């Protein structure tokens, strides 16, 4: 999905923007660091989490013991915590950057998550993030 497709998907969810932020690779997409993503990951709390549970199927990811809402066979995944690392969800949401009217998790937090995840895709994205930071961009740009 390109940025416009992701934005349309997230807007269609009609979640309270004070209670969620797009996470995973989405924040890289929002800043033009990558051109597409395969799925959309969202951290949610409160009103957004309550609404999310009415938008898709509540499933447990057994490998991580995390409950998430899966929409369109995990094209969109919404969770109250993330499976890898200790993400402070309230901080991630409260400090999110608004781009195109939507909240996106700060890139320094995304980099921390990707470093912990260590999957090939995450390591490739981490390299792109490091180059982006070295080019003088700030984590909240």
SVG drawing of the C-alpha trace seen along z (x, -y; Angstrom):
<svg xmlns="http://www.w3.org/2000/svg" viewBox="-19 -18 44 38">
<polyline fill="none" stroke="black" stroke-width="0.4" points="0.0,0.0 1.2,-3.5 0.7,-6.4 -2.7,-7.4 -4.0,-3.9 -2.8,-3.7 -4.4,-7.0 -7.7,-5.9 -7.6,-2.7 -6.9,-4.4 -9.4,-7.2 -12.1,-4.6 -11.6,-3.2 -12.9,-6.4 -10.9,-6.1 -10.4,-8.9 -7.0,-10.5 -6.2,-11.2 -6.2,-7.4 -4.2,-5.8 -1.0,-6.1 0.1,-4.3 3.2,-2.2 5.4,0.4 6.6,-0.6 3.8,-3.2 5.7,-6.1 8.6,-5.5 6.0,-5.6 4.4,-8.8 7.8,-10.6 8.7,-9.2 11.5,-7.0 9.9,-4.0 7.4,-3.9 5.0,-1.1 4.0,1.1 2.4,4.5 0.2,3.8 -0.8,1.2 0.0,1.6 -1.8,-0.7 -1.3,-1.1 -4.6,-2.0 -6.0,-2.7 -9.3,-3.8 -11.9,-5.0 -9.9,-3.9 -9.4,-0.4 -13.1,-0.1 -14.0,-1.2 -11.4,1.1 -13.0,4.1 -16.1,3.4 -14.2,3.1 -12.6,6.5 -11.9,9.8 -10.2,10.0 -7.5,12.6 -4.6,13.8 -1.1,14.0 0.0,17.2 3.7,16.6 3.6,13.4 0.5,13.9 -0.9,10.5 -4.6,9.8 -5.1,7.7 -7.9,6.7 -7.3,8.1 -9.0,6.4 -9.0,7.9 -6.8,10.9 -4.3,8.7 -3.9,6.0 -4.7,3.8 -3.7,4.9 -4.7,2.9 -3.3,3.6 -3.0,2.1 0.6,3.2 3.1,4.6 4.6,8.1 8.3,7.1 9.9,5.0 8.3,2.8 6.6,0.0 5.1,-2.7 1.9,-2.9 0.6,-6.1 3.9,-7.9 3.9,-6.6 0.4,-7.9 0.7,-11.1 4.0,-12.1 2.9,-11.0 3.5,-13.4 0.5,-14.4 1.1,-14.0 -1.8,-14.3 -4.1,-14.6 -3.2,-11.3 -1.0,-10.4 2.2,-8.5 4.6,-7.1 7.8,-9.1 10.7,-7.6 13.0,-7.3 10.5,-4.9 10.1,-3.1 13.9,-2.7 14.0,-1.3 11.3,1.2 12.9,2.3 16.3,2.7 14.7,5.1 12.7,7.0 15.8,7.7 13.9,9.3 15.5,8.8 12.8,6.2 13.3,4.4 17.1,4.3 16.7,2.9 14.3,0.2 16.7,-0.5 19.5,-1.2 17.2,-3.6 16.3,-5.3 19.9,-5.7 20.7,-7.3 17.7,-9.6 18.9,-10.7 22.5,-11.1 21.2,-13.4 20.1,-15.8 16.5,-14.9 15.0,-15.0 13.0,-12.0 9.9,-14.2 10.2,-15.6"/>
</svg>
